[in-house]
Structure formats: structure tokens, C-alpha cells
């Protein structure tokens, strides 16, 4: 038996070559949910695994993208709400709680990784003017982190007491410099509310088709699922 097989948890209904053991998540198959052509789309199996861990009754994704998370949640019988800037919801200026109308047991977002993929005026609203509150259009890393912090506090407010809030986020290396939003946001949020950091393997990303010059350090092939719990 290979090392991979030894640590692979066989879960009924999951595709082959799946790794779902402890804090490691690897799902090469995105599944039938959402739109696989929407850049930055996360596998629906990742969301389903998180839902199995936390068992939320009400789930909200305030950066829903193509709708993968909400489709996966509703398939599991979870009451789910999807919001996004592309459909008029501004997480920096509008209350998630007031928009949904009730607190959620889980508020999980998948924000842009700074400007790695530009969204407004490109992925959506193609040819239009970029939205000033689009996190992928932030001019600097500091501006991105300040806005991400505001967004996450909005998520926290929208979470029921005892419920969970969090994000799926990746690191960025550019010009030999490494930027880790997950490390910075963990440092900003309440330390005693952090509950888990899961490692998610990256699959089917555009960078797989890019030829890079020889690198001293390995190519980034992982992301994080960071989860906090709102206390009483």
C-alpha cells in the first residue's frame, strides 16, 4: 500500500484520487456544482466536506462566485444564501446579517487572492469599469488586507453565537517575494476564536500551464481553509 493510500479516507460518494484525511483536503474533481470555467472556482467536494464537519443548518457565502458552495449546501438539505459583488452585494458596506435576515451557523467566503485574478471588469462585467470595492482590484497588499479584515468582521457579525465563520484563501509569490494573507488575517482576528486551519491542495489552476524559470522554492500548490468560532 502506498503512503497516499495509507492516509486516504475512503468516503462514500467521493471521486477517485481523493485525499480527505484529517486537516488535508485534495479533490481533483470539482464536481457538478457551479461553473468550472469561472476562474478561482473551488471544488464542491471541499464545501461538502466542511459541511460534514460543521453540520450547519443555515449557511451563507458572501462571495459566492459561480454558486458552487450554495448548490452543494442545498443538495445536502442546508438552508443556503449566496451573495456577491457581481450581483449587487457589497460586503464592505452592506450587512450580511441584514441582507440574509437571520444569523447563519456558517459564514464562509472564498475571496480573491489579492490581484492574482481580477474579477470586476474582467471575469464579470467584462469590458466595464472595475468596481472600487472589488478586493481583487486593491492597489496594494495593505489595502487588500484592510478590506479583507472588514469583510471578515462582517461575516463574524452575521454568525450565530457558537457558529463558525471563515475563508478559503491562498498565498501569492511574485518576483521572488512571498505574501501570505492567511497568516496576516489570523494575526488580526481574535486569537481565542481560531478553531482550525485545513490545507487544501490546488488542482486545475491556470498556472499549471505556465512555464516558469527555475525556482529556488517549490511552486505553491496549496490553499487554506481557516475557521473561527463566534463565542457566547
N, C-alpha and C positions, 0 to 999 in steps of 0.2 A: 504494500500500500504506500502511495506517495505521501509526502508531507502535506500536500494540498488536500488529498482525500482524508487524511487523518484529522484535519481541523475543519473539514466541511460538515456543516449540519444539514442533513437531508430534510428539507422541508417540503411537505406535500404541496404540489401545485406550482412549485418554482421551476424555472427553466434549468437546463444543464449548465455546467461550468459556473454555478453559483456558489459564492462563499458568503455564508452568513453565520459567523461563529463569534460569540462574544461581541466585542466592540469593533469587529471588522465586517464591512459590508462590501460585496462585489457582485454587481448584477450587470453582466454584459448586455443582456436583453432589456430593452426599455419597456417592453410590454405594449398592449394595445391602447393605452391611455394617452390623452393629449396629442400633440403633434410632434413627431420625431424630427421634423425639419426646422422646428423652432430652436434657434441656437441657444445653448445653455440648458436645454430640457433635461430634467433629471428622470431616471428610471422610476416608473410607478412602483416597482418592487421595493425600492428604498422606502417610499412612503408607506407601503403596506406593512413593511417590517416594523417601522416606527409605530404605526397604529397598533400592531400586535403587542408591542412592548407597553404602550401607554394606555391603550383602550379608551380613547376619548369618546364622549357622547356627542360633543359639538367641536368641530374643527374649523379653523379659519386660516386661509393662506392669503395674506395681504399683498403678495407679489406673485400672483397665480400663473403668469405667463400664458402658456397654451392650455392650461387647465388640468394637467396630469394629476396633481395631488387631489383635487376635488373629485375628479372622476374615480380615482382609486378609492377614496374615502366613501363615496356614495355607494360604490359596489359592495362595500363591507357594512352597509347599513348605518354609516355615520352621518349625522347632520352636518353638512359642509357648506362653507361660504368661500367664494373666490373673488378677490378684489385685485385691481391693478391700475397703474397709472395709464396704461393704454386704453382702459375703459372708463377713465374719468376719476378714479380714486387716487388721491394724493396722500400717501402715508405720512408725509412731513407736516401736513397742515390739517388733515381730517382725522377725526377719532374713529378708530376701528370699532370700538365698543358701540358708539352711537350709530355707525353705519350698519352693523350687523343687528343691533337691537338687543343683544344679550351677551354675557361673557362666554368665552369658549374654554373648553378643557385643554385644548392645544392650539396655540397660535404659532405656526411655523412658516418662515419665509425662506425664499431662495433668491437673495439679492444678487445684483451684478458683482463681479469681482473687479471693482473699480471700473476702469475703462477698457478692460480686456475685450468685451463685446459691447459696442454702442447699440443702444436699443431705440430710443425715440429718434425719429428721423432716419432710421436705418432698418432695424429688424421690424419695427412697426412705425406707421406714419412715414413710410418710405418717401424720401424726397422732400419732406417737410422740415420745419424748423425744430431742432432738438428742444425738448422740454427742460426748463431751468431747474426743475426738481427731480430730474432723472439722475439716479445715483451713478449711472454709467457715463454721465456727462460731467462729472465733477472735474474741475481743473487740476486739483492736487489730491494727494493721498490724505492729507489732513482734513480737507473739505469733505472727502468721501467718508472718513471715519466719524466726523462730527454728525453728518447726516444719517449714517448707519446707526449711530447711538440714539438719535432722536426716533428713528423708525423702531428700534428695538424697545425703547421705553413705551412707545405707543402699543406695541404688541403686549408688553407686560401689563399695561393698564387694562387691556382687553381680555386678560386671562383670569379665569375664576380662581379664587383662593384655593391653593392646593393643586392647581393645574400647572401645565408646563408651557413654556414659550421658548423659541429658539430659532436657529437659522442653519441653512446649508451654505457653506462658504469655502472658497479655495484660496490658496496662496498665489502670488504672482512673482515671477522673476523676469527682470527686464534689464538688459545691459549689464548683467552680472550682479545686479542688486536684488535682494530678496525682500518682499513685502508680505507680511502675514496678518491680514485683517482679523483672523480668528484669535490670534494671540493678543492683539490690541483691544478687541472688543471684550474679551474675557477679563482683561485688566480693568476695563471701565465699569463693568457690571458688578452687582453685589456678589462678593466672593462666596458668601454662605448660601447663595441660591443656585450655584452651579451644581448640576447633577450628573452630567455625562458628556463626554466627547467621543463620538464614534468616528472611525476612519472609513471613508467611502472611496473605493477605487474608481478612477476615471476610465471611461470607455467611450469609444466612438466620438472622440473630440477632433476638431479641425486640425489641431497641432500634430496629430498623428501623421498627417500628410505633408508636413513641412520638414525640409531637410535643414538641420541646424549645423553650425560649425562645431567642431569638437568642444565638449563642455567638461569642465573640471568636476562639476557636481551633477548628480543624476537629474534627468528630466522629471518635472513634477507630474506625478501620476495619481495623486490623491486629493481628496477634499475632506471636509469635516462636517459632521452634524453636531452642533453644540446645543445642549439643552439645559435650561434653567427651570426651577420650580418656584412659583409665587407663594410666599409664606403666608400664614394666618396673621 
